[in-house]
Amino acid sequence: LHCSIAYLINRWKSQLSLPALLVSTVVPDLEIPFTYLMTGGLEHRLVLHSLLGAATLGTFLSVLLTIFLYPPVVSLFFKLDKEKVKEKCRFSGTLVVLCFVGILSHVFIDSLHHEFNPVLYPFVKESFDALMLTNDWTSATAIVTSVLLALSIFFFVDELRKGTKDFWMRMLVG
């Protein structure tokens, strides 16, 4: 659902790299299985869900995944022109900034509704809940999930209205 933010930003400025935004909005969640296993199930969100980790390691991973993994995977699975995908994933300062923005948007959105928010990790190990929408994380999650789901459905349906020709190119490459 974090991808809806990528689409929102891309609608605002369509010349920006949608792949960079899509990748970076999901990169923080790549740590979940590893963190869970490494902490014996005590934690599942940590480094990439912190401002420092997202801004540094998360941005770096997002850039690498966007440039090297996204083009071949998306081209293969969705039968898209690999060169067109590569063009949108080419390294640039703008791509780095977009990865930074995308990953920080993930951390911000999570801080609105998750039970544990390691936003200030490693400096503070406690949850940072100052941005939580409500005092109850389950109701905050319902609100955030509903908004992001509605946005996702809107963008999906809006692209379908434009026709099925090049649908996946529009949804995954921009």
C-alpha atoms as one frame of an Amber mdcrd trajectory, in Angstrom:
protein
   0.000   0.000   0.000   2.987   2.314   0.426   3.227   2.330  -3.364   0.223
   4.636  -3.506   2.557   7.405  -2.325   4.842   6.641  -5.279   1.899   7.066
  -7.645   0.823  10.249  -5.902   4.280  11.808  -6.297   4.496  10.578  -9.886
   1.125  12.163 -10.697   2.437  15.434  -9.341   5.588  15.262 -11.512   5.244
  12.560 -14.151   8.792  12.992 -15.457  10.163  11.625 -12.170  11.260   7.991
 -12.001   8.263   5.925 -10.962  10.461   2.816 -10.535  12.682   4.631  -8.012
   9.622   5.712  -6.065   8.020   2.261  -6.171  11.164   0.457  -5.065  12.023
   2.887  -2.296   8.547   2.852  -0.785   8.805  -0.900  -0.184  12.510  -1.312
   0.674  12.075  -0.812   4.446   9.896  -3.904   4.634  12.673  -6.039   3.165
  14.278  -6.036   6.605  11.276  -7.570   8.375  12.060 -11.282   7.943  15.773
 -10.773   8.638  15.250  -8.627  11.727  12.636 -11.018  13.042  14.982 -13.994
  12.664  18.052 -12.164  13.999  16.257 -10.981  17.141  14.495 -14.266  17.800
  11.146 -12.704  17.019  11.564  -9.807  19.448  11.731  -7.180  16.705  10.578
  -7.127  13.118  11.169  -3.506  12.144  14.376  -1.732  13.051  17.195  -0.245
  10.956  15.378   0.498   7.689  12.416   1.858   9.640  14.576   4.458  11.370
  15.376   7.870   9.937  19.111   7.209   9.990  18.866   3.717   8.516  16.364
   4.768   5.871  18.334   7.844   4.849  21.602   5.936   4.506  21.350   2.183
   4.005  17.769   2.330   2.762  18.480   4.949   0.131  21.599   3.069  -0.980
  19.673  -0.227  -1.277  16.828   1.494  -3.103  19.203   2.978  -5.658  20.932
  -0.371  -6.242  17.661  -2.287  -6.555  16.171   0.333  -8.873  19.154   0.362
 -11.209  20.172  -3.292 -11.251  17.195  -5.451 -10.236  14.041  -3.590 -11.225
  14.633  -3.435 -15.017  15.309  -7.142 -15.615  12.640  -8.374 -13.197   9.856
  -6.055 -14.345  10.762  -6.536 -18.013  10.716 -10.306 -17.650   7.534 -10.720
 -15.619   5.452  -8.048 -17.339   6.989  -8.403 -20.809   7.976  -4.754 -21.008
  10.638  -3.211 -23.200  13.761  -3.628 -21.081  15.459  -0.577 -22.602  12.514
   1.685 -21.755  12.508   0.382 -18.199  16.285   0.834 -17.932  15.945   4.418
 -19.142  13.624   5.251 -16.227  15.997   3.467 -13.842  19.208   5.131 -14.982
  21.416   6.496 -12.209  21.117  10.217 -11.555  21.055  12.623  -8.667  17.301
  12.873  -9.085  16.951   9.106  -8.776  18.893   9.178  -5.500  16.695  11.992
  -4.161  13.548  10.105  -5.188  14.769   6.981  -3.407  15.453   9.104  -0.334
  11.972  10.665  -0.489  10.268   7.327  -1.110  11.943   5.541   1.753  11.350
   8.394   4.190   7.689   8.462   3.173   7.498   4.807   4.228   9.023   5.571
   7.632   6.689   8.542   8.095   3.555   6.600   7.150   4.521   3.717   9.412
   5.068   6.129  12.299   1.431   7.184  11.977   0.042   3.775  12.804   2.425
   0.987  13.804   2.636  -0.467  17.281   6.426  -0.074  17.353   8.195   2.793
  15.563  12.008   2.686  15.716  12.212   6.100  14.031  15.119   7.321  16.179
  17.042   4.027  16.273  19.965   3.536  17.115  19.960   6.637  19.324  16.690
   5.746  21.031  15.581   2.129  21.202  12.066   2.875  22.401   9.185   3.381
  20.026   8.678   6.920  18.744   4.919   7.397  18.866   4.587  11.181  18.696
   3.082  10.994  15.201   0.610   8.192  15.943  -2.816   9.212  14.631  -4.707
   7.863  17.633  -3.840   6.452  21.031  -4.765   3.024  19.700  -2.457   1.665
  17.004  -5.124  -0.726  15.676  -7.548   2.083  14.886  -4.693   4.190  13.491
  -3.753   1.252  11.264  -7.336   0.950  10.057  -7.361   4.635   9.115  -3.988
   4.645   7.349  -4.654   1.367   5.559  -8.046   2.600   4.371  -6.585   5.809
   2.974  -3.684   4.062   1.234  -5.954   1.337  -0.129  -8.394   3.925  -1.474
  -5.524   5.776  -3.155  -4.180   2.544  -4.646  -7.584   1.586  -6.012  -8.049
   5.079  -7.434  -4.729   4.974  -9.311  -5.322   1.422 -10.536  -8.824   2.188
 -11.823  -7.712   5.489 -13.319  -5.022   3.710 -15.334  -7.482   1.013 -16.409
  -9.804   3.724 -17.726  -7.021   4.764 -20.084  -7.153   1.279 -21.577  -5.303
  -1.973 -21.210  -2.722  -1.173 -23.877   0.526  -0.327 -22.090  -1.224  -0.654
 -18.711   1.742  -2.309 -16.993   4.167   0.149 -18.547   2.152   3.017 -17.078
   1.775   1.305 -13.689   5.368   0.137 -13.300   7.488   2.505 -15.363   5.477
   5.680 -15.790
